[in-house]
Amino acid sequence: MLPIFKTLRLIKNPIKSFVGFIESSVSILKFCTNQRLIAEGQVLHGHFYKLGITSNRHVSIKLLIMYLDFRKSNEVDELLKDYDEFDMIVHNCLITANVNWGNLDQARKVFDEMPERNEVSWTALIAGYLKHGNVDESMSLFRRNPFQNVISWTAAISGLSSNGLHRKSMEFFVEMLRSGVTPNVVTFVSIVRACGEMGGFESGLAVFGLAVKFGVGDDVSVCNSLITFGLKLRKTEMAAEVFEKMAEKDVISWTAILGMYVEIGDLGEARKVFDEMPERNEVSWSAMISRYSQHGETESAFELFRQMVENGINPNSSCLSSVINGLANVKALPRGKTVHTHVVKIGMADNVFVSSSLIDLYGSCGEINDARLVFDTVSEKNVVLLNTMISVYSVNGKLEEAEKLFYRIPVKTIGSWNSMVSGYLRNEQHDKVFEVFNDMILSGQKPDISTFSTVLCSCANLATLSKGKNVHGKTVKLGLQHDVFIGTALVDMYAKAGDIETAKKVFDKMPEKNEVSWTAMIQGLAENGFAKETLELFEAMKNTTFIEPNELVFLAVLFACSHCGLVDKGLDYFKSMADSYNVKPCERHYTCVVDLLSRSGRVREAESVILSMPMEPEVNAWAALLSGCRTYGEEEMAERAAVKFREVAERKSGGFVLLSNVFAAAGKWPEVVKMRKLMKEKGVKKNGGCSWIEVKNELNLFYSQDGSHIDSDEIYGVLELLNSNM
């Protein structure tokens, strides 16, 4: 605002130099236009009118440009009345303005009505047609252009590249050189960018050689384009070398090289560059904050965000979303609220992408009311915002509210459908998963990889083979069966349904396998009793891939060893977890080892393993030892194990059920009654027994002592008849 105050002081004081005053007036009008200060510009217009200088050509042109830039048609019409005769600058301004507005016909009309034209007139229209994708008309104009100077050539070269015609752009560059026109800095920047888009590494180096020959090889803009060119073609060493050799670097240079280290994931080097930057812009701050968030370094991301705000730089929507998403991942609600406060302060609360991140933050922290409050405050809700709110309701088990929002969406995207499908899966409402999936198919919306993965997961949980095969058929029809995520979900579904042969066929046909794929197949073999095949596949994974075994794979392997009596082999695998693969064993791994030893009669070693565990043993570990002691007649140890088993079981709700079952198996019914009473006092509930059967593609669920099924009267009638017959 400083130039405005300076001009106002000039207006109040006697005008000592008319020329100086006009220059200041033109400068302040240009400032108002560039800084989008239309109100201040209109105030100055009024002052200039009182002073009688609006008729000055320089002032009137700047006023015209300002009003054209803000599309103030009435003011533009008033100013044009003062031009009785043809004025080339005014007509060129009108051409440029109409091009910017997308009114190409009006721009062409102004151009055709001009009694004479200069290079600005031709170039403005040529560039305008290229900007709006009308390449043929622009090329026709270019060939007719009598002013084929470096500006018009550069406009054509840049415009062709912007329309994806990079090879044509290169041909024009060669033609320009042959015509004897010397390229300028903008020309070289445009053609280097075109080489990058074409992937022409050798061509780019040749162009840079020409830039050196023409004396602009050291220009900061040319060097910046070469850095970007190197980064696009993944020639990071070249980009770094160009950066190091630059005599002068600007904020774009520093930001580009920062972006390189951020892109390749070298956060240490990226931070070093960031700290050395003499000037940082919004892009450089956002790049570091976003990458820290993506790498899970939420503390560093938030600290940088705080420094950014303290430096007076307002983050953009992308930066805000990144830092909020990072805080959501670690459920850092207090800090999230701090960022939310700043979002409101800088007027970004109505931005749908920032608001979506805030809704996700509150939802992940269980603050559903706050999430809904953010949702309600956004004036124009798009489908992204609606999907996020649906997802929050689903994650927190508020499926009725999720359904209400879902049916409010006029045009449902794939994200809308997936939010509901995954919500029902998360809340184990598998019948609703299939219901929504079928509605989705009927609506004409094609399921994507995420949809199929979710539905197949639901099939796996229900072990419903017919539905799973039906979904498998749909993936084949859409050509998605070879996707690694779909293939993995199919392997898991068939394995859990007990069809291990089909699971193996799907696995073997997968063109790409990741860590999860191998884990699903190894687990499936182990859980279906194929111990030998489990270990063979595990060895194959180690020997033929670069995939490191994870916790779940080792659980499956230890389980297989336990059930086929491979004690020493199992112990070797357990030892290799930390020694060879840096996988820290958890309680379940120790339980598997205890079970492995107990089953084979090595109960003293099993007890030793439990007592040496770095964490509290699971109830199941003591249960495995207790079972082994009884099998092999170790009564004294069995008594110790039983005491420990009861101690741990009574502290953990899941242990009550296990302890009750142990007493029942031993025929100690008074103890069973005591356990059931204790469970009731502590509010511990055992999940009711559940069975299901699929009849005519409809899933029928039956719970213990439940009469909610629509045909329950007839079902119980048949049961009574069967009981009487037995």
Buried (B, 14 or more C-beta within 10 A) or exposed (E): EEBBEEBBEBBEEEEEEEEEBBEBBBBBBBBBBEEEBBEBBBBBBEBBEEBEBBEBEEBBBBBBBBBBBBEBEEBBEEBEEEBEEEBBBBBBBBBBBBBBEEBBEBBBEBBEEBEEBBBBBBBBBBBBBBBBEBBEBBBEBBEEBEEBEBBBBBBBBBBBBBBEBBBBBBEBBEEBBEEEBEBBBBBBBBBBBBBBBBEBBEBBBEBBEBBEEBEBBEBBBBBBBBBBBBBBBEBBEBBBBBBEEBEEBBBBBBBBBBBBBBBEEBBEBBBEBBEEBEEBBBBBBBBBBBBBBBBEBBEBBBEBBBEBBEEEBBBBBBBBBBBBBBBBBBEBBEBBBBBBEBBEEEEBBEBBBBBBBBBBBBBBBBBBEBBBEBBEEBEEBEBBBBBBBBBBBBBBEBBEBBBEBBEEBEEBBBBBBBBBBBBBBBBEBBBBBBBBBEEBBEEEBEBBBBBBBBBBBBBBBBBBBEBBBBBBEBBEEBEBBEBBBBBBBBBBBBBBBBBBEBBBEBBEEBEEBBBBBBBBBBBBBBBBEBBEBBBEBBEEBBEEEEBEBBBBBBBBBBBBBBBBEBBEBBBEBBEBBEEEBEBEBBBBBBBBBBBBBBBBBBBEBBBEBBEEBEEEBBBBBBBBBBBBBBEBEBEEBBEBBBEBBBEBBBEBBEBBBBBBBBBEEEEBEEBBEBBBEBBEEEEBEBEEEEEBEEEEEEBBBBBEEEEEBEEEEEBEEEEEEEEEEE
